[in-house]
Structure formats: C-alpha cells, structure tokens
Amino acid sequence: MAKQGDLKKAGSVDRVYKALKIEGEIMDGSAKKPSRNETYRDKLREQLELFANDNSYLDKYRSDKIRGRNVLVRVFKFFGKDVHSSKILLPGGKVAGTLQSPVKVEDVIYDNKVLPIGKVIKVGSGVEDNDIVEGSIVMLPKEEVEGMAKNPDFLHYLQYKDAQGINPNFSPEDIPKEIPKIQLEWLRYQYKHWLNIDTDDDDTLTYLLPENKIITVKDLSDGIV
C-alpha cells in the first residue's frame, strides 16, 4: 500500500491508483500467475505433434513379432522451457595460444517430464482391441508413469547404514534418493533392443505392455486439441 507521505509527491495520485488496482487484481485473482498447463500448452502441443508424426524409429523394430496380448509402446517425454543457462569462460580471459575471446559454453537444463502418453510401435498377435494399431497414440496409467518414486537402492543403503557392524562400501552421493516412477513401476516391461549391450535412451522409453495398460486410444483425425 502507498504511504500517506507519497501523496505530496508529483504523480503520486497515479502511483497510488496503480498500486490499489494491482492489489485489487491480486486479491480477486485476476492477476494470478499462469498455471504450468497454461505456460507449457503451446510447447506441449508442438512436441506431441512431432511425436505423433515421427516414424523414424519404427523400422528399428520391424523384425520383432510381438506375441499374445502385448503392445510395444514408445513413451512420450516432454521437454519444457529452459530453467537454467550458464556460460563457462576459460581462465585468463583468452583461449590459450590465441588472441580470441573466451569460449562460451551454454549449459542448458530442461524442465523434463515423462507423461502418460505413448505411441504404438508393434501390436501383439492376441490383442483384441481393433483400435490399437501401429502408430496409434494412446493414454497410459498416470499413477504408474508420471512423477518420482523413492529409490529402493537408497532405502537399502539406509537399512545397511542402521545395521550394527555393517559399513556399506559405497557413498550415498552415488545413489539418487528418487528415480522416475516409470523406471520403478515398469522395469519388468522395459524393452531393450536386441543389438544393445547397454540400455540406451530409447530403451528407457520403450516398453512391452499388457493390453490392459492401454487406457485410451486418441482420435487425432481433427488434430491435437
């Protein structure tokens, strides 16, 4: 609120009016901060459209014949706005041995989120729902996909730490306290490509799911609305 002494200053009436107007908007909610849904809506729609139209990886699984009532699905990961950007300058202000200006390296961290949305890669021979076909965009169980979960390895560490006479030979800094919920709930469904020795980024988003994990098949005939 404006102080009484402010009324003696030039233009103070305008300032007081604006202050009261802003305060009133905050009180009635008209000036509230946009929700995350509102902030990310356009970016999410844009990325979903790319996800729905991207068939570049389907050929990677063409030799895989899915059996029974199972569906091979690629899960959607949303990359939100940049939440951090830093510039690293080489010591001394110049690139060593040159007269060039310092090298700037952008270090960008994204607000990433796995969402309960998937794209069907392959359909098992026993799947009964005729709407589930290759390329379909489907909805998955939110409670099993979205969010973070306590890391069982960290909980085991705490148990070892509390046990008498047992000294773990690893540091808690090496063990994250939380992991993406999907990695915990669906580890048994994770589909590792047969030519990978180690799990790669595609594998962590690819799952062989029972048909009953498909909640909804989206109709995109009118686009993403």
Summary of the structure (lengths in Angstrom):
residues: 225
radius of gyration: 26.2
end to end distance: 42.9
largest distance: 82.3
contacts: 518
relative contact order: 0.15
helix: 34%
strand: 24%
